[in-house]
Amino acid sequence: MKKMTQAMCLAGLGVLVLASCAGGGNAAKETVSGLDPAAFDTTLNGKKVELITLKNAQGMEVCLTNYGGRVVSICVPDKDGKPTDVVLGYDNIRQYADTANTPSDYGSSVGRYANRIKDAKINVAGKEYKLRANDNENCLHGGGNTGWLNQVYDIQALTDSSVTFAITAPDGENGFPGTVKATATYLVKSDNTLDMVFEATTDKETVVNMTNHSYFNLNGDPSKEGMDQVMYINADKFTPADAKYIPTGEIRDVTGTPMDFRKAHAIGETIVDTTFDQIKNATGYDHNWCLNTYKDGKGDDTQVAASLYSPKTGILLEVFTNEPGIQVYTGNFQGTGIACKHGVKYPKHVSVCFESQKYPDSPTKIANKTKGWEISNPYLKPGQKYVSHLAYKFSVK
């Protein structure tokens, strides 16, 4: 769910200073996914940035950086036991931080509000707040290059299999009210699940909607389109969007439309239907589905919310969440010609994102009392705790 504006600049990021690697530790060997830790050993705005590697005994490796709380690589065995990196990104901190030339949300821990808010304004406790508009006249991913995806998180806790990133967002950041203290905890479990818990508190009522923004290609070759991947979405309904990706307020049944993935099928079978206005507007899928796993005000994160399967590698990804919605994005704005991880230039429709979330533009729809949107309440008050759970489980079939 993308299209990060090309107008992003480095001014808000400060000067990027590459630091020499300390002896031992990070200066050592490449990761299983072929990353050089030295390429991430950096100081940005006076804070240390580094590459963190998490592992389990089953051959799963996840590499992250505290710059944006990002997942840089996820390496899992394919059907032949070959380690396969299944997410897109860059192999150095320079490209992640260069928001003028290589803007991206690859793998990031997105906040304070993931997805779009119409007209970049919200009403909280009877007061209107003007937000930073970074996607046409709308606010996307908390304000873009000055949002959380381009901030350096503190590393609050670290083990061989888990890391907790922490961030404090000041009152007025990109126009949002309230000082918010948030964490993103990533845990590699023994069953090859990357388990994520996002938590936040505030000192003033605000809106919070955090997610992970990894781009998945399970085929093992991200130089080629990924539309042969087989997708399933456990949802009877979705929220149609206008030409600027803002939900219209309608909650529509998927039956008889290219939005119906209740029976798993290759994405390429339906993404070609450009007579359907939703696919035509987005040049693919970039939509929120209303998950069947969310009922009576509670999400069941033991049920599969969505899945992706590669017949080529046999890798299966299953997605679990306690959130009411999931944004599925099919790399519609890729194909830029930029050399990314290991020099690969990603084509359009190479990947799929599964962003668990409150529905896009929920603050506007709830303020307008739009029917059906009350289950997607993003408001957080002092004394309350925001908790969002997202899990990516990998296996072979």
C-alpha positions in Angstrom: 0.0 0.0 0.0 2.3 2.4 -1.3 3.4 5.1 -3.5 5.7 6.9 -1.0 6.1 10.3 -2.5 9.3 11.1 -4.5 9.4 14.4 -2.8 10.7 12.9 0.4 14.0 14.4 1.4 16.8 13.8 3.8 16.4 17.0 5.7 14.4 15.5 8.5 16.9 12.6 8.8 20.0 14.5 9.6 23.4 13.5 8.4 24.2 9.8 7.9 27.6 8.9 9.3 29.0 5.5 8.5 30.9 4.2 11.5 33.7 1.7 11.4 32.8 -1.8 12.7 34.0 -2.7 16.1 36.3 -5.7 16.2 34.6 -9.1 16.4 30.8 -9.2 16.5 29.2 -7.5 13.6 32.5 -7.2 11.6 32.2 -10.9 11.1 30.6 -13.0 8.3 27.6 -12.5 6.1 24.2 -13.7 7.3 22.6 -16.8 5.7 20.6 -14.4 3.5 23.9 -12.8 2.3 23.8 -9.6 4.2 27.0 -7.9 5.4 26.4 -6.5 8.9 29.0 -3.8 8.3 26.7 -2.2 5.7 24.3 -1.5 8.5 26.7 -0.3 11.2 25.9 3.3 11.2 25.2 6.4 13.2 22.1 8.4 12.3 21.0 11.6 14.1 23.4 10.6 16.9 21.9 7.2 17.4 23.5 3.9 16.5 22.0 1.8 13.8 22.8 -1.9 13.3 21.8 -5.2 11.8 20.3 -7.7 14.2 20.1 -11.4 13.4 17.5 -13.8 15.0 17.5 -17.5 14.5 15.9 -20.8 15.6 17.1 -24.4 15.4 14.9 -25.2 12.4 16.9 -23.1 9.9 15.0 -19.9 10.1 16.9 -16.6 10.1 15.4 -13.1 10.4 17.6 -10.0 10.0 16.3 -6.6 11.2 17.6 -3.1 11.6 16.5 -0.6 14.3 16.2 2.0 11.5 12.4 2.0 11.2 12.2 -1.2 13.1 12.6 -3.0 9.8 12.7 -6.6 8.7 15.5 -6.8 6.2 15.4 -10.5 5.4 13.5 -13.6 6.3 15.3 -16.8 5.3 13.4 -20.1 5.5 14.0 -23.6 4.0 12.2 -24.4 0.7 10.9 -27.8 -0.2 14.4 -29.0 -0.9 15.8 -27.6 2.4 17.5 -24.7 0.6 17.6 -21.4 2.6 15.4 -18.9 0.8 15.1 -15.2 1.5 11.4 -14.4 1.1 11.2 -10.6 1.6 12.3 -7.6 -0.5 14.5 -4.8 0.7 18.0 -3.3 0.5 21.3 -4.8 1.6 22.6 -1.5 3.1 21.5 1.3 5.4 22.4 3.9 2.9 19.6 3.1 0.6 17.0 2.7 3.4 17.9 6.1 4.7 18.1 7.9 1.3 14.4 8.9 1.2 15.1 11.3 -1.7 16.3 8.7 -4.1 15.3 5.3 -2.8 12.1 5.9 -0.7 10.6 2.8 0.7 8.6 1.3 3.5 10.3 -2.1 3.1 9.8 -4.3 6.2 9.1 -1.3 8.5 7.3 -1.0 11.8 4.8 1.5 10.6 3.2 4.1 13.0 1.7 6.2 14.4 -1.1 5.5 12.0 -0.5 2.9 9.2 -2.3 3.5 5.9 -4.1 6.6 4.8 -6.1 9.3 6.6 -8.3 11.5 4.3 -7.4 15.1 3.9 -4.6 14.7 6.5 -6.9 15.6 9.4 -8.4 13.9 12.4 -10.9 14.9 15.1 -9.9 13.8 18.6 -11.9 14.7 21.7 -13.8 17.4 19.8 -10.7 19.1 18.4 -9.4 18.9 14.8 -5.8 18.3 14.2 -4.1 18.9 10.9 -1.6 16.2 10.0 1.3 16.1 7.6 0.1 15.5 4.1 2.5 13.3 2.2 0.3 11.4 -0.3 -1.6 13.9 -2.4 -3.6 15.8 0.2 -3.8 12.7 2.5 -1.6 11.4 5.3 0.0 8.1 4.6 1.9 5.9 7.2 2.0 8.6 9.8 3.5 11.3 7.6 6.0 9.5 5.4 9.7 10.3 5.7 9.2 12.0 9.1 7.1 9.1 10.4 8.2 6.2 12.4 9.4 4.1 9.4 12.3 6.5 9.1 13.1 7.0 12.8 15.8 5.1 14.7 14.2 2.9 17.3 16.0 2.1 20.6 16.8 -1.6 21.1 15.1 -2.2 24.4 15.7 -6.0 24.7 17.6 -8.5 22.6 18.1 -12.3 22.7 19.1 -14.9 20.1 15.5 -15.2 19.0 13.8 -11.9 19.8 14.2 -8.2 19.8 12.1 -5.3 21.2 12.4 -2.0 19.5 11.1 1.1 21.3 10.2 4.6 20.2 8.8 7.7 21.9 6.9 10.0 19.6 6.4 13.5 20.9 3.1 15.4 21.1 2.5 17.2 17.8 4.7 14.9 15.8 3.4 15.3 12.2 0.4 16.9 13.7 -0.8 14.0 15.8 -1.7 14.7 19.5 -0.2 13.0 22.4 3.3 11.7 23.4 3.2 8.1 22.5 5.5 5.4 23.8 5.5 2.4 21.6 7.3 -0.9 21.2 7.6 -3.5 18.4 8.7 -7.0 19.5 9.8 -9.5 17.0 10.2 -13.2 18.0 11.4 -16.1 15.9 9.6 -19.2 17.2 10.5 -22.8 17.0 7.8 -23.5 14.4 9.3 -21.0 11.9 6.9 -18.2 12.9 7.9 -14.6 13.0 5.7 -13.4 15.8 5.1 -9.6 16.2 3.5 -7.6 19.0 3.0 -3.9 18.8 2.2 -2.0 21.9 1.6 1.7 22.7 0.5 4.1 25.5 -0.2 7.8 25.3 -0.5 10.8 27.7 -3.3 12.4 25.6 -6.0 10.9 23.5 -4.8 10.1 20.0 -5.0 7.5 17.2 -2.7 4.5 16.9 -2.5 1.9 14.1 0.7 -0.1 13.9 1.7 -2.8 11.5 4.7 -4.5 9.7 5.2 -3.7 6.1 7.2 -6.7 4.6 7.0 -7.4 0.9 6.8 -11.2 0.3 8.1 -13.1 -2.7 8.1 -16.8 -1.9 9.4 -17.9 -5.3 13.1 -17.5 -4.5 13.7 -15.2 -7.5 12.5 -11.6 -7.0 13.8 -10.5 -10.4 10.6 -12.0 -11.8 7.0 -11.1 -11.3 5.3 -13.0 -8.5 1.7 -13.3 -9.7 1.9 -17.1 -9.9 1.8 -17.1 -6.0 -1.4 -18.6 -4.7 -3.2 -16.3 -2.3 -6.0 -16.9 0.3 -7.9 -14.2 2.2 -10.3 -15.2 4.9 -12.8 -12.4 4.3 -16.3 -12.1 2.9 -16.1 -8.3 2.5 -13.7 -5.5 1.6 -13.7 -1.7 1.7 -13.7 -0.2 -1.8 -11.5 2.8 -2.4 -11.6 5.8 -4.7 -8.9 6.7 -7.2 -6.8 8.2 -4.4 -6.9 5.0 -2.3 -9.3 6.4 0.3 -12.1 4.1 1.3 -15.5 5.3 0.1 -17.2 4.1 3.3 -18.9 1.2 1.7 -18.3 -2.3 3.0 -18.9 -4.6 -0.1 -19.3 -8.3 -0.5 -16.5 -10.0 -2.4 -18.8 -12.6 -4.0 -18.7 -12.4 -7.8 -15.7 -10.0 -7.9 -11.9 -10.3 -8.3 -11.7 -9.6 -4.6 -12.8 -13.1 -3.7 -9.9 -15.1 -2.4 -11.9 -17.3 0.0 -10.8 -20.1 -2.3 -7.1 -19.9 -2.8 -6.0 -19.1 -6.4 -3.0 -17.6 -8.3 -3.1 -13.8 -8.0 -2.5 -13.5 -11.7 -5.9 -15.1 -12.5 -7.8 -12.1 -11.3 -5.4 -9.2 -11.2 -5.7 -8.9 -15.0 -9.4 -7.9 -14.7 -8.9 -4.2 -15.4 -12.6 -3.8 -16.2 -13.1 -3.9 -12.4 -12.8 -0.4 -11.1 -10.9 -1.3 -8.0 -8.1 -3.1 -9.9 -8.1 -0.5 -12.6 -7.7 2.4 -10.0 -4.8 0.6 -8.2 -3.3 -1.2 -11.2 -3.6 -4.3 -9.0 -4.6 -5.0 -5.4 -4.1 -2.3 -2.8 -7.1 -2.8 -0.6 -8.4 -3.6 2.9 -10.3 -6.8 3.5 -12.6 -7.1 6.5 -11.4 -10.3 8.2 -13.8 -13.1 9.1 -11.4 -13.8 12.0 -12.7 -10.7 13.8 -16.1 -11.1 15.5 -17.9 -9.4 18.3 -15.2 -6.8 18.8 -12.4 -9.3 19.1 -9.9 -10.9 16.7 -9.1 -14.6 16.7 -5.4 -14.8 16.1 -5.5 -18.6 16.1 -7.3 -18.7 12.8 -5.5 -18.1 9.4 -6.4 -14.6 8.2 -4.6 -14.9 4.9 -2.0 -17.1 3.2 0.4 -17.1 0.3 2.0 -20.2 -1.4 4.7 -20.7 -4.0 4.3 -23.8 -6.2 7.9 -23.2 -7.2 9.6 -23.5 -3.8 6.8 -25.1 -1.8 7.0 -22.4 0.8 3.7 -21.5 2.5 3.1 -18.3 4.5 0.2 -18.1 6.9 -0.9 -14.8 8.4 -2.5 -14.5 11.9 -3.8 -11.3 13.5 -6.1 -9.9 16.2 -6.9 -6.9 14.0 -10.2 -6.4 12.0 -8.6 -5.7 8.7 -5.7 -6.6 6.4 -4.3 -4.4 3.6 -3.1 -6.6 0.7 -0.8 -4.8 -1.7 0.7 -6.4 -4.8 3.7 -4.2 -5.6 1.9 -2.0 -8.0 4.4 0.8 -7.8 7.5 -1.4 -8.1 9.3 -1.7 -11.4 11.2 1.5 -10.7 14.6 0.2 -12.0 16.2 0.8 -8.7 18.8 -1.8 -7.8 17.7 -3.3 -4.4 19.0 -6.2 -2.3 21.9 -8.0 -4.0 21.6 -5.6 -7.0 18.2 -7.1 -8.1 15.8 -4.7 -9.8 12.4 -5.6 -8.7 9.7 -5.7 -11.4 6.1 -4.6 -10.9 3.9 -7.1 -9.1 6.9 -9.0 -7.7 5.6 -9.2 -4.2 2.6 -9.2 -1.8 2.2 -7.2 1.5 -0.1 -8.3 4.3 -0.6 -5.4 6.6 -2.8 -6.1 9.6 -4.6 -3.0 10.7 -7.6 -0.9 11.7 -9.4 0.0 8.5 -7.8 2.8 6.4 -9.2 6.2 7.2 -11.0 4.9 10.3 -10.8 8.3 12.2 -12.7 10.0 9.4 -15.3 7.3 9.0 -15.9 6.9 12.7 -16.2 10.7 13.1 -18.8 10.6 10.4 -20.6 7.7 12.0 -20.1 5.6 8.9 -22.0 2.3 9.3 -19.8 -0.8 9.9 -16.6 1.2 10.8 -17.2 1.2 14.5 -15.4 -2.1 14.9 -12.3 -0.4 13.7 -11.8 2.1 16.5 -8.2 3.5 16.4 -8.5 5.9 19.4 -6.2 5.4 22.4 -6.7 7.3 25.7 -4.4 7.8 28.6 -4.5 4.7 30.9 -5.3 2.4 28.0 -2.8 0.1 26.2 -2.8 -0.5 22.5 -1.9 -4.1 21.7 -1.7 -5.5 18.1 -0.6 -9.0 17.2 0.6 -10.1 13.8 2.3 -13.4 13.0 3.9 -14.8 9.8 4.2 -18.6 9.9 6.2 -20.4 7.3 6.1 -24.1 6.3 6.5 -26.3 3.3 3.8 -28.2 1.4 
